[in-house]
Amino acid sequence: MLSTQSEDPAADDRSNAAPVRTRPVENAAGSTADRARVAESGRYDELRGSAAATEATPPMAHWREFFAQLDGDGPAGLDKRLEILRRRVRDNGITYNVHADARQGATRPWSLDLFPLLITPGDWAGIERGVLQRTRLLNAMLDDLYGPQTILRDALLPPALVTGHPGYVRTMHGVRPAGGTWLHIAAFDLARAPDGEWRLVSQRTQGPSGLGYLLENRLIVSGLFPQPFHDLRVQRLAASYRALLQSMQDMSPAGRNSRIVLLTPGPLSETYFEHAYLARYLGLTLVEGSDLSARDNRLYLKTLQGLEPVHGVLGRLDDDYLDPLELRPDSALGVPGLLQAMRAGNLLLANAPGAGFLESPGMLGFLPGLAERLLGEPLLLSSVPTWWCGEQLAFDEAMPQLAQSVIKPTYPPGVQGGERFEPVIGGTLSAAMLDTWRARIAAQPDNYTVQSWLPFSQAPTWRSRDADTGPAHERIVPCSATLRVFVISDGPGAWRVLPGGLTRIASPDRLSNVSMQRGGSSVDTWVMTEGAVDATTMLREHLGPDDLLKRSRTISSRAAENLFWLGRYTERSVNIARLARAALDRLGAEVDDDSTAQVLVLDALCRENRMIPADTPPASHSPREFERALSAALLRTDDGLTSVAFCLQGMCGTAAAIRERLSREQWRLIADALGQFDESGRTASGARGWSSHEALRALERLNIHLGAITGAQTDHMTRDDGWRLLSIGRQIDRLEFLGGVLATAFGTGAVHEHDGFELVLELFDSAITYRSQFQRHFDIAPLLDLLVLDADNPRSLAWVAQTLRGRLSKVERSERHELSDLARIVPEIAAWPLRELCEPGQDGLYRPLLDRLTACRDALWKLSERIGERYFSHVREAETTLWG
């Protein structure tokens, strides 16, 4: 099988420096390293340092040193380490979203192998020089192509590869970014050839991904092998991340006081985990386009405190989505006016828009000549031989060797007739298919680029005992490996290379397809150094009192809205699950005349909360059919039902949108709650559907999860305005649900029956409290006193309303709005007169209570709408701006 370069974010990397031929250590029979299989014929063996290695060839010295400390563990020890690795990936919530994977759903765990890829100081020195030179070249090309365009005028580069590519942003012509730096992050996908040389396969210039994943890889793998990591003098990574942040601040309009944000497409992005992880690691605010507003040639962040200026954007969004006014008009991900703010000098964009055309594989063949012209020096790092078929000479040279090449699209799909197809490996095609491809290329040669096939080198990987890898001594398996190297801005016109990279490996049965989307995995990359190991940390040093006064955690309006709805969905999940448990538990028993009251209440509450289809027969007439309908509806998320699954999905979705604000433990609790409830339903249900008994067991397990989630929200989150809005969301939903329970119980008269009375106490989660205070006196006055007016009962309406008013007042005091403006909307339930509430009318209904509960519900709807206007959509602020 032949090699192919994937477009997914964890792309391959290798450099072209000649490997340092480290002298192998004497072969000690029986060592862990000697269990490794040899690489496939014709491929460079990373372990043994040769493409002609045999089973008798000893491992390289650095690999032997790595494995020497593992010899005492044996296969069982390595299996244990692999188990820990997988658990950490799962516990840390490291995901790579593959939306086309129907088997695993929208997300799947990040794939990480146990062993790192070791790179010697000599190898790395060559890689470093080569990619730094290429970054200078690409930056110089952008300066020219968005300026005088001499390289186009002198025919050093075909215009079709520049202005004919959608990655060329015409509105950037004549613009020079801050510090003359177009590329703040560039990535180079490298592969080691059979001769040991590193060669460039492709380059990434439009917000390349991988910086977050490689950091997680490092934290996990280095923790599993701390002694080899120390003894091999592996260079650390923090200095590069710190340099990126500092260089962006230095080149931003406000200098070191600049506010930098990380712009993400959102939770549906394949690499959203990385966006949230990087934002947290770098201390940046994670934003989506809807969080930002461009006004008067400046960019602002919508926060709870109003609009706050933004001076720099680290983009994780394709260029054409950045600004719907000037680029893609149907983009809902960008910010109208963003490019104008940058052109006015009020905003730094990293990377500057317009570098996407450099990613075309057709570019590679022209770079050697451009290096001579723009840099006055030859390229140090060779690329894999590449021919853009739009040139006749290149076409004539490429066609005879198509069987030994890879066919790649020059342009993205839809551009100049560009087709959507994966790179095609000529060696896998029949003679007839090769002729077909030659005809296709001849018909539209500009659309195709041909690249020589390069057999990737193979690195040792550990196969777990459950893998089909044969005998134990063959469990160290060579897999094709590629490396992505990152170059990071280090000030105006200066760059540094991150000493590591994102290495991907193919599965053992696919010699060269390293795509994460097609079964590939990743490994940590250890760059060894002969000098000092950098001790830089991302922790800020010498933080003084003045710094502390400035450190207020910014809460974007989108984050605040998601926190608010996280609170609402959490509380809703708790209440709906409690109501479902009560209904299934009671309907599972025989329904007689003594239980009619509670059945009426349960039926009414399930319908009011849209937990069952509207055409479900009344529970009093067909309790079994009602029970079956309720059980089946628990898992449904369609037809407008507010099922348990629907509430859990809402909770998980809002949490996913603010992952950078949640601890890993809290995120795992939320994801597990949804996953395990869904799994319980799929396991128990089939053609027969799951029984009420199975549903009750699943709800009991869910109750434990929800208790942990609400506990984490209460005890483990910082008490900032974001947390207050989460709490406000919970209290609104709690007050609405509990008020609805009382209104239904008193409206139907069920509260006068023993079972109806008990059901109300259960749904308020106050049965034990009531009995401890009033024993078994089932009277209206003590019930209303406990459930409505008792300010010491966290489940009473008065306590919830009091808490809600307090949270709202605190949020409003931190904002420039009238104190307690929103809090006044919440009724002062503690002031409701108990004697009046307990007086029934001539019709037997408690009208004063029911009227107050109706008014309370209406006030909550008004409050929720006003919160959205004020904090999430900034309606009032927009009106002030427009009408002054």
N, C-alpha and C positions, 0 to 999 in steps of 0.2 A: 504494500500500500504506500501511497505517496503523501507528501506533506501538503497541508492546506493552512492558510492563515485565516483565522476566524475574526469576525468583527466584534465579538462580545468583549466586555470590559476587562476581563482578566486575561488579556492577550499575551502571546509568547514574547520572550526577549532573549536575546543573546548578543554578545559583542564580537568584534573581529580580532581582538588582540591574540597573538599567538600564546598558547598555554605555556605556563612555566613548567618545565619537565621535572617535577619534584621526584627525587630518587625514591623508589619504592622501598619500604621496610622489608626485612627478611620475612618470608611467609611463615607464619606460625600455624601449623596445621590445626584445624578444629576451631579457629577463631570465628567470631560472628561474621566478619567480612568475607571469609572464605566460603560462606554458604550461598553467596550471591551468584545468580546465573550470569553468564556473559551476555553482552549486548548483541543484538542482531547483526548479522554479517554486513559489513560496509558502513556501520554506524559507530561514531565515536563513543567509547565506553567511559562515562564520567568517573566511574569508580576506579577503573584500571588505567585511564589516561591514554587510550589508544583505540584506533579503529580496527586494529588487527589483534586485539586481545583474545586470549583463549582462557579456558578454565585454569590453566597453570599460571597465568599472568597475575602477579600479586597486586593488591590494591595500592593506590597512591598513598604516600606517607600521611597526608592530612586525613584521608578517609580511614586509614588504619588507626590513627590516633582517636578519631571519633568513635569507632567501633570498639576499641580496646576497653573502654570503660563500660561497655555493655555486655562484655563476654560473660560476666558472672550471672547476668540475668537470664540469658538464654531466651528461647522463643516465648516462654511464658511471661517473662518480664516485659518483652516488647509488646505482647498482646495486651498486657495490663496498661502499658502506656497508651496504646492505641484506644483502648476503652475510655481512658481518662480524657484523651483528646476529643473523642466524639461527644462525650458528656459535656465538655466545656463549650464546644461549638453549639450544642443544643441549649445549654444553660445560658450562654451569652446571647442567644437569639440571633446568631449570625446566619443570615439568609441570602440567597441569590434568587431573585424572582424570575421564574420562567413561565410566562403566561400561556405558552403553547403546550405545557406539560399537563395533560389531562389527568395523568395518574397521580401526580403529587399536588395538584392544585396550583394556586397562584404563587406560592412560595415553597422553597425547599431548603434544607440545611446547606450551608456552604460546605464544599468538599475540600478537605485538607488531608494530605498524607503525613505520615509520621516523620520520615527522614527529611532533613533539609538538603538543599543543593549547596555544596561547598565551592567557593570561588577563591582561588589563590590571589595574593597581592599582585603578582605579575599579570595574571589575567585581567584583574580589575583595573590596573593602571592603563592598559590598552583600551579597555572599554570606556573608561572615564575620558581619556583624551579624545577618542573617536566621537562619542555622543556630544561632548561639549562643543567640538568643532562643528558638528552638524546643527546644533542649536543656534550657534552664531550665524551659520549659513542661512537657515530658515528665517531667522529674524531679519537678516539683511535682505532676503528675497521679499519679505512682506513690506519692508521699508521702501523698496524700489517699486514693487507692483502696485502699491497704494500711493506712490509718489510719481517720480519721473517716468517709470515704466521703460527704462533703457533696455532691460533684458528682453522685453517683447519687441521693442523697436529694432534691436540688433539680432533678432531671430534666434536667441539662445534658448527660448522656450516657446512652444506653440501656443498661440492665444486660446485654442480650443481647450487646453488643460487648465487655463486660468479663468478667463471671462466666460467660457462655456460651462464652467463647473458651478453648481449652486452654492458651493462653499465660498465663492468669491462674492463679497458683499460690496456692491457698487457704491452704496452710500458712505462707505468708509474711505473712498478715494479722497486724497488731500488731507486726511486726518493722521496726526502723529500721536500715538498714545504717550501717556506720562512716562518720563524716563527713557523714551525710545524703545520701550520693552513691549513687544507684541505677545511674546510667549512667556507666561509666568510658570507654566507647567507644560513640559513636552515629554512624550514617552516614545521609546524606540523598541520595537519588537525585534529581538536578535535570536539567531540560531547558530549553534556550533556545527561546523562542517566536519566531514570525516577526517580532514587534515588537521583538525584541532583549532582552526581559525574561527573567530566569531564573525558572523555576517549579518547585515541588516536585512530583515524581511519586510518590514513596514514601519511607518511612523504615525504617531497620533498627536494631533495639534489642537483639537477642538474639545477641550475639557476632558483629557484622558482619565479613565477610571482605574482604580486599583490601589490608590494610596491608603485607603482605609482597610481594605482586605489584607494587604501585605503587613500592615501594622498588627492586625489581629493575629495573623499567622505567626508573626514574631513573638508576640506575647505568650501564645499558647505553646509553641514548639520549644522556645528557649526555656520555658518553665519546666518542660518535661526532660530537658537535657542540660541542666544548669552547669554541670562540671565541664563537659565538652565545650559548651558555649564560652566559658571563661578561659579554658586552656587553649582553645584555638584562636583566641584574641579576635573575636568577631566584632566588627565595627558596629556602633549603635546608630539609631535612626533619628533621635529627637532633634539633633542640630539642624537637620534639613527641614523639618516641619517648622521649627522656630524661625529659620531663615526665610521661609516662604511668608510667614505671617509678618515678620518685621519688614521685609522688602515691600509688601503690599501697603503696610502702614506708612513707610517712608515715602512711597511714590503717590499716596493718596493726597487729596487736597488739604486735609486737616492734619497731615503728618501722624505722629504717634497718638494723637487724640482722635484719629479717624475711627468711625464705626464701620466694621467690615461684616458683611453677612454672606452666608452660603446659600445660593439660589438653587433649589431643587425642583424637578418637575412634580414631585409629590410621591406619596406612598406606592403608586402603581409603577414607578420606575423600577427597572430590573435591579438597580444598585442602590435602592433607597436606604438599605441598612448602612451602606458606606457613607452616604450623605449625612445621616443622623450621627454616625460614629465620628466622622471627621469634624462636624460642627461642635460636638461635645469636646473632643480632644483639643481642638484649636481655640476653644472658647468663643466661637462665633454663633450668632443667632441664625438658626435654620429657617429659611423663609421660602414661600412659594410666591409666584407672581402676584397673586391677589393680596399678599401682605404689603406690597409696595405701591407707591403712588408717585408719579413724576409731575412736578408742578414748578413753573418758573425756571425751567432748565436745571432743576435739582431733583434728587431722588429722596423719598421719605419712606420711613417704616411706620405702618399703622400700629400703634401700641395702645394700651389701656390709658396711657397718659396723653394721647393725641398723636400727632405726626412728629416723628423725630428724624433728623437728617441722617442719610446713609452716604458714606464717602467711598466705599469700595465694595465690589461684588465678586466673590469667588463663584464662578458659574459652573453648574452641572447640567446645563440646558443647551441643546443644540442651537447654533447661532440663529437659524431661521425662525425659531420660536421666541426670540428675545423681545421683539418689539413689533406688535401687530400693526402699528402705524407705518412702519418703513419696511418690514420684512414680510413675514407670512401673515396675511390679514385674518386668517381663521384661527390664529393661535390664541388659546385661552390660558397659556402658561406664562406668557411674558408680561411686560409692563409697557403700556403706551407711553412714548416719550423717553424711553430709556437711552436710546442712542443719542438723542439730542442733549441729554444731560452729560453724557460722556464727551461729545464734541465740544460742549461749552467749557470743558475743563473742570467740571464739578464732580466727576465720578471716575473712578478707576474700575475697569472691567478686566478680570483675569479669567481666561485669556481674552485679549482684545478680539472683538468679532472680526471674522474674515479669514481665519487661518484654515478653515475646513478643506479648501481645495488642495492643500499640501498633503492630505491623507490619500489622495488618489495614487494607486500603484503605478500609474503611468508616469508620475513625476520622477521616480527613482533613476531612470536611465539618463536624465538630464542633469542630475546634481553634480557629477564630477566636473563637467564643463563650467557650471555655475560657480563651483567652489574656486576654480582657477580665476574666474572673472571677478567675483565679488570679494573673495578673501585673499586671492593671490597665492593660493597654496593647494596642493592636491588633497583629496579626501584621505583621511587616515583609516577610516572604517569602511570596508568594502560592503556593498549590498549584493544580494543575490542577483545574478544577471536578469535584467528586465527589459522587455520591449513593448513600447506603446505602438499598437498596430496602425494608428493613424498616420504614421510615417511610412512611406513606401519601402525604404531600405530596411527599417525594423520589421515590417510585415514580411518581406522576402526572407529575412534571416530567421524569423521565428517559426514560420510555417513548417519547414522541414523537420524541426525538432519538437513539434507539438506533443509527440508521444512521450517525451522526457520532460514535460513542462506542466505548469499549472495555469489554467485560464481563469482570469479574474475580470470582474466588471470595472471599467475605467470610471464610470459615474454611478451615483446612486440611482435607484430605480426611477423611471419616469423622466429622466433628464436626457435630452437629445435622443430619445428612443431607448434609453438605458433599460436593461432588463433586470428583474430580480432573480438572481441565481447564486447559489453557493459556488465558491471556487471549484473548478472541475479539474480533476487530476488526469492528465493525459494517459498515464500508464494503466489506468483502469478501464480505458475505452477500447472497444473493438475497432478494427480497421474501418468498418462502415461508419461507426460513430465518429471516428476521427475525421473522416471525409465530410460528414454532416457539419461538424464544428468548423472545419476549414471554410465551408461554404457560408456559414453564418457570419464568421469573422470577415470574410471577403465582402459580404453584402454591406456591413456597417463596421468597418475596421476601427473607427474612432472609439467605439464602445467597448473594445476589448484590449486587455493588457495580458501579455504572456510572460511568465516568470519561470526560470529554471527550477526544476524540482530539487529540493535540498533534503537529504535524509537527516532528520534531526538526531542529535546525540541522545543517549539514553542514560538516565540517572537511576540509582537504586531506590526502590520503594519497598515498603513492608506490606505484605498481604496477610490479612487476618486469617485465623484458623478456619473461619467459616467460608473463606473464598476457595474456589476450585483451583488451587495452585499446586497440587501434587504433594510430594513428600515434604516433610518439615524443612529439610535442608535446601529446598528450592523456594522458600518463602520470601527471600530478598530478590525481587523481580525487577529487571531493567525496563523502564518505560520512557518513551520519547518525551523530551523536555524542551521547553522554550522559555525565554526570559524576557520580561518587560522591564526596561531600565527607565527611571524617571530623572529628568533634569528640572531643577527648580530654581526660580529667580533668587538671586542673592544681591539685589540692588540694581540700580539703573545700568543696563547693558552688561550685567554680570550674572553668571549662573553657577550652580554646583550640582553634582550628581549625588542623588540619594544612594548611600552605600548599601545597597540591597536591591530588591526588586520583587516583582510578582512572577514567580515561576509556575508554569502550568505543565501538567503531564497528561499524556494520553492514557486511556485504560489499556491494560496489557494486550487485549485482543484487537486494539486499533493502534497501529504502530505510529501514526502521525497526527491523528485528529485530536488536538488538544483542547478543543472547544469545550467550555464549561456547559454549554447547552446540549452537548452530545456525549456526555459521560466522562468528560475530562475532570481532572482534579487539580489542586494547587499544592505547592510545597513552599516552606519558608526558604529564604535565600540568605546564606551566611557569607558575607564578604570578610575574609580574614585580612588582618593588617600586621605589618611589621613594626609600625610606629605605635604611638599612644592610642588607646581606645578612648574615644570622645565621651566625656562624662556629662554632656549637656542634658538638661532636663527641661520639660515644658512647664515646670513649676516656676512661677515668677519669684525672683529673689528680691530681698530688701523691700517688702511691702510695708509702707509706713502709714501713719494715721491719715494723712491727706489722701492717700490712695484708697483707703477703706471708705472714706466719706463719698467717694465717687462711684463705688462699686454697688450699683443697684441693678438687679437682674432685669433686663428688658423682657417684656412679655408682649409679643406681637398679638395683634387682634385675632389672627387665625389660631394661634396657639391658645389664646384665652377662650375662643369659641369652642375649640376642641376639648379643652379642660372642662368648660361648662357642660358640654354634652357628654363628656365622659362621666361626670357626676350624675347627670340625669339617667344615662343608660345603666350605670351601675345600680342606682337606687331602683330603677324600673325592673332590672333583672331580679333583684332581691324580692321586690313586691310581687311581681308576676309569678316567680317560682314559688313563693310562699302561698299565694292564692291557688296555684295549680296543685300544690301538695294537699292543701286543705280540701279542695274539691275532689280529687281522686281518692283521698283517704276516706271521705264520707260516702261518696257515691259507690265505692267498692263494697260497702256494707249494705244491708237490706234497708231500703227506704220505706219508712212507715209513717203513720200519722204524726208521731212524736218528732220526726225529723223534717217535716215539711217546711218549717220556717227557715232553717239553714239552707235547704235545697233552693228555696226561692232566692235567698240572698246570693248564694254561689252562682246560680244561673244568671241573675241580673249583673253581678260584678264581672263575670266572664264575658258577657256580651258588651257591657260598658267599656271594658278594657280590650275588646276586640281579640279575645283569645280563642274564639271558636268561629267557624263559618256562620253567616247570618241565617242560613236555612237549617241549622241544627234544631231538632225537636226540643221542646222544653224539658228540662231535667226532671220536673215533677211528673211528666207523663211517660217519658222514655229514659230513665236514668242510665241504663246500660248503653244506649245509643249515644247519649250525651257524653258519657264517660269515654267511649271509644273515640268520638269526635275530638274531645279535648286532648286525649293521649296522642292522637295522630297529629293534631295541630301544634304540639309542642315543638316539633322540628321544622314546621313550615315557615317559609320566609316570603310567601307570595300572597296574592289576593288581599293585601292590606291588613293582614293579621299581625297583631302585636304579640307574637309568640315568644317563648323563652329563647329559642334560637335567634329570632330577630333581634331581641334586646342584647343578647350576647354578641352578635355580629356588630351591632351598633357600638357596643362598648369596645370591642376589639378594633374596629375601624378607626374610631376617634383616638384610641391609644396609639395605634400605628402612626397616626399623623403627627404625634408629639413624642416619638420615641426618645428624642434627645433629652426630654425632660423627665423621663421615667427611669427608675433603676432597672437593672437587668432582672432582678428578682420580681419586681412588680409587673414588668412586661411578661415574664414567663408565667406568672400566675394567671394573667388575663388570657394569654394565648392558650394555656392548658385548660382553662375553664371551658372555652369554646370547643377546643379540640376533643376533650374527653367527653363532653356532653354529646357532641356530634357523633363520636365513635360509639358511645353507648347506644344511641339510636340506630346507627347502621348495623351494629352487631346484633341487637335484639330484634330489629324489625326485618321483615322480609315480605313475602306475599301476604302473610297473615297480619302484618303490622305488629308493633310492640304492645304488650299488655300493660294494663294500668299498674300492675305490680312491678314490672320492669321500669316503667316510667317513674314510679315513686322512688325506686332505688336510685335511678339516675339523678332525680331531683335532690335526694338526700346527699349524694356525693357532691352535687353542684353547690348545695348549701354550704358545705365545708369550704369549698373554693371561694365562694362569694364572701364568706366571713373573713378569709385571709386577705382578699382584695380590699374590702372595706377597712380592715385593720391597717393595711399598708397605707391606704390613703389618709387615714386618721393619724397614724403615728410616725410615718416615715417620710413625709413630704414637707419641704420647707414652707413655712407659713407666709408666703408672699401673696400678691393679688391673684396669681394664677391658681393657687390652692384655694383661695377664698371663693373664686368663681366656681371651681369644682364643687366645693361645699355648698355654694348657693344652688347649683344645679341639683345636687342631691336633696337639699331641703325643699326645693320647689316641688320635685316629684314626690317626695315623702308626704308633704302637706296635701298635695292634690289627691294622692292615693288614699291616705287615711281619712281625709274629709269625705271622699267618695264612699268609703266603707260605712262611715257613720250615716251619711245621707241615705244610702240604700237600706241599711238595717232599720233606721227609724222611719223611712218612707214606706217600707213594706210592713212595718209593725213587727218584724221578726225579732227585734231586740227584746220583746216582751216574753218570748219563749226561751226556755232554758238553753236549748241547743243553739238558737240564734245569738243569745247573750254570750255563750262560750265561744262561738265563732268570731264575734267581734273582738273579744280579748285575744284570741289566737292571732288574728290578722294584725292586731296592734302589737303583738309580741309582748303582751303585758299581763298574761294570765297569772303568772307566779306572783308578780307585784300586787295584783288585785287581791289574791287569796291571802297573802301575808298581811294585808291591811284590813280587809273586810271579811275574811273567812268566806263563808258561802252565802252571804247576803246578796242576792241577785236583784239589786235595786238600781233605778235609773240615776238617782242623785250621786251615789259614789262612783258609778260608772263614768258619768260625765265629768265629775271632779277629777278623776284619774286620767281619763283619755283626752279631755279637752283643756282643763285649766291647770293641772299640776305642772308647775314650772321645773320640778325636779325629775320628772319622768321624760327621758329623751325621746319617747314615742308619743308624747302628748302633743296636741295641736299647738298649745301655748308655747311649749319648749321649742318646737320647730320654728314657729313664727318669730319667737324672740331671737333664736340663733340666726335666722335669716335676716332679720333687721340689723343685727350686729355685724354680720359679714358684709352686708351692703354698705353700712355706714363706714366701715373700715376701707372698703374699696373706694368709696367716694371721697374720703378724706385724703387719699393719695392722689386724687385727680382734681383738676380745677373746676369742679362743679359744686353746686349748692349742696351743703351737708345734708345727708339723709334724704335727698330728693326721692330716690327710688325706694328707700326704706319706708317712707310714709305710705307707699302703696300697700304694704303688707298690713293686714288688720291686726289690731292689738287684741289678740284673742284672750290674753290673760285678764283683760278688763271686762270680758263678757260676764254678765250677772248669772250666777248659777241658778238662782231661784227662777229667773225668767226662762232659762233653758229647759228647766224641768217641768214647766207647765204645759200640759197638753191642751189643745183646743177642743171645741165641741165635737169635732170630727175625729178626735183621738190622735191627731197628728201634732207633732211638736213644731209648730210653725216658726217660732222665733229661732230655734236651732237650725231648722232646714233653710230658712231665709239667710241666716248668717253663713251657713256652709256654702250656699249658692253664691253669695257675694264674695266669699273667700276664693272660690274657684275662679270667678270672673277676674278678681284682682290678680291672681297668679298668672292668668293668661296675659293680662295687661303688662304685668311685671316682666315676663319673659320677652314680650315684644319690645319693651322699652330698653331692656338690657342689650338686646341685639342692635337696636338703633344706635345706642350710645357707645358701646364698646367694640362691636364687631363690624358694623357697616359705616360707622362715623357719619350717619345721616345729618346730624345737627351741625357737625363741623363742616361738611360739604355745603350745607345751606348757608352757613355763615360766610364761607369763602366766595360763594356765588353771588349772594345778595348783600353781603357786608353789613 
